[in-house]
Amino acid sequence: MENTNKTVQQPVDTTNSKKVPFAVVEAYKTIRTNLSFSLPQDGCRSFVISSSVPGEGKSTTAVNMAVAFSQLGKKVLLIDADLRRPSIHKKLKLVNTKGLCSVLSGIASIDECIQHSNKFLDVLTSGPLPSNPIELIESVALTELLSSLQEYYDYIIFDSTPINIVSDAISLAPKTDGLVLLVLEGTTRRDDVHHALSACKFANINILGAVINCVDPKNSRKYSYRKYKYGGYRYAYKYQYKY
C-alpha cells in the first residue's frame, strides 16, 4: 500500500511535552508496555479503545497511545471509527473531507484518505458522517480493509463509540485483537462499567485491560492500567443520550 497524502500537522506529543507531569508520561509508557504483553507477539496488532459512556477520555487516550507506540519506531495507524461524533481530526488538526466512511462506501481509495502525522504515525479520520454507521462497521468492506492494512502496519488503533450508547464498538472489537476500556475516576458509575463488560462478554470480546483516567493529580499515577477480571453481575441500567 502506498501512502500519497502529504503530512498535515504533527500531533501534540503529550508523552514528551515538558508541560505534562512526569507521572502521566510514565503512565502512558506503562500502558503501552502492558498492552504489548497483552497483544499477540507476531504480526500486526489491532485493538479498539472505547468507554462505557461519553466523556471518559477515550479519543484523547487513543491519540496519545498511537503516539506512544509510534515512538518505538513501529508503523502505527490510528483510525477514527466513531462514525457518529468523530473527534480525532479536531484533536490532531487534520482535514476530514474524506476518511474511513469514504473508503467503506467506495467513494475514495485508502491511499487517498490516509494522512501522515509523522514518520511512523498515520491517521485515517472518519470522513463525512454516514446515515448508516453500524452497517459500515459490520460490513465485509471493513473486514477486508483491516486485513489489507494489517500487511502494512505494526499497530492499528481504533477509536470507537461508547459501548453503552450504541453497538458500534461491540461490532468492531471482535474483528481486532481486543478492546481497552476507559473509566473516568470519580465519575463513571459502577453499573456503567458492569453493563459495558457484560456486553463485551456476550460478544466474546477480549478485554485487554482498562485505563483509569483522571485520578487525583496528587497521586503519582495519574493514569493507570488494569487487567480486568469479569465476574457475573446483576444490575439495572437506564441511560439516555442523544448520540
N, C-alpha and C positions, 0 to 999 in steps of 0.2 A: 504494500500500500504506500502510495507516495503522497505526502502532505504538501499542498501547494500554497496554502494561505500564509500571508506574512504575519510576523509577530505583531500582536496588537498592543499589549501592555503587560509589563511584569506584574504578577500578583503581589500583594503585600505579604512579604515573607515574615509572618509573625514569629516563626521559630528562631529567627536570627535577630529580630529587632531589639535594640537596646531599651526600647520603651516597654517591652514585655517583661514581666517578672521572671527571674531565673527559674522559679518553680514551674511556671507554665511552659517554658522552653523545654525543661527536662521532662515534664509530664507528657508532652506530645511525643518526645523521643521514646518514652516508656510505652506509650500506647502503640507506637509504630513497632517496637520490639516485640511486644506481646502479640500483636496481630500477626507478625511474621511467623511466630511459632504456631499460631492457631490455623494459619492458612497452609495449603499444600506447599510442599517444598520444591516441586518441579512445575515447569510450565508457567503460564500466565495465571496470576491470582486476581480474582474479581470478587468484590463484595459491595453490599448496599449499606448506606448509612441512613438510618431513619430514627423516628421518635414515636412516642405514644400519641402525643398531641402537639399542636403547633407551638412555636416559641421556645423550644428547648435547645436551640443552637445547632441543629443537625447540619445545616448548609455551611455555616462558618467552620464547623469541625471537618466537614468533607473537604473544604478548600485547604485547610491547614494540614490535614492528613495527606492530601495529594502533594502538597509542597514538601512535607516531611519525607515521603517516600522518594520523591524526585531528587532529594539531596543525597540519596545513596547512590546516585548515578544510574538509577533504574528508569526505564521508559514508562511513564505514567500517563494514563488518560482519565480525566475527570469528566463524567457525563452528568448533566442536569436532567434527571429523569422525573423531576417534579413537573409534570405537564399541566399543572393547574395553577400553581403560584411559583414559577421559577424565579431564582434569585442569584444563581451563580454568575450570570453575566453582569449583574449590578455590582456584586462584590469584587469582581475582577476587572470591571470597566471594559467589558467586551461587547461587541455588536451582537445582536440577536435576531438578525433578519432571516437567518436560516440556521437549522441545527438538527437535533435528533428527530423532531417531527417531520422535517423536510426529507430526511433520509428514509424514514419508515414509510412515508407517503409516496416515495418515488419521485419527488419533485427535484431533489438535488442528490449528488453523489456524496459519499462520505469525505472524499478529498476536498470537496468544495466547502464543507461545513466545519471541519476541524480547524481550530485556531491554536497557534503556538504561544505559550506563555513564557517558556524558557527552553533551554536545550533539551531538557528531559521531561517537561510537562506540557501536555496538550490538553485542550478543553473542547468538549462538544456541548454547546449550550442547548437549550430546549428547542429553540426556533419558535415560530408563531404557534400560539396555543391552538390545539385541535378541538373539535367538537366531540371527539371520541377517544379521550386519553387512555382509558382502560383497554379498549380494543387494540390500540397501538402497542401498549405494554405487553399484552398477551399474544401479539401477532407472531407468526412464523418469521416475519421480516426481522424482528428484533433478535430472535434466536440466531438467525443466520448472520446478522450483523455482529453480534457478540462473538460468534465462532470465528469470523474473519478477523476481528480486532485482536483476538487472543493470539494470533500468529505474529503480531507486531509489537504488542505491549507486554511489559512485565507485570504491571498492575493496572486494573481498571476499577475505578471507584465511582459508584452511582450515588447521587443524592436523590432520595425519593420522598414520597409524601408521608405524612404521619399515619401510622398504622391504624389508629382508632377512628380516623376520619373517613378515609377511602381505602380501597383494597389494592391500590397500585403496587405498594411495596411488597405486599403479600404475594402478588402475582409475579413480581420481578425477582425477588430474592432466590426462589428455587432454581433460577437459571444461572445463579452465581455460586460461589463457594460459601456464602453465608451472609449474615446481617449483623451490624453493630447497632445497638440501641442507645440512643441519647436519653439521659434522665436529668432533669433540672433540679438541683439541690434545693430543698425547701419549698418547691412549687409543684412538682409532679406528684399527683395523688397515687397512693399505693394501688388503688383499684385500676388506675390508668395503666400502670406497669403490668399488673396481673392480666388485664384484658389484652394488652399487646402481646405478652408472652403466650397467652392461650391461643391467640390467632396464629402465632408463629408455629406453635406446637402442632396445631391442627393441620397446617400446611406443610409440616415436616421440614421446616426451615432450620438450618444450622445457625444457632445463635453463637457468634464468635465472642461476644462479650458486651459489656455496657460501659459507656463513658458517663461518669457523674460530672455534670457541668455546673460551674458557678458555685463551688464550695466556698465557704467563708475565706476571704483573702488572707486572713491571719493564719490560716492553715497553710503550711508549706506545700501541700499537694492540692493546688487549686483545681487541677483537672486530674481525674483518676480513671483507671480502667479496672473493671472487674469481670471475671468469668462468671456468667450466670448459671446457676443451677435451678432448674424449673421444677416446682412441685405442684401438686393439684390444689387449685383454689376455687372457692365458690364466691361469687360476688354479684352485685347488682351494678349495672353500668348505664348511665344516662349522660349523653353529651351532645350538644347541638353546636354546630359551627358551619358557617356558610363557606365551604371550601371549593 
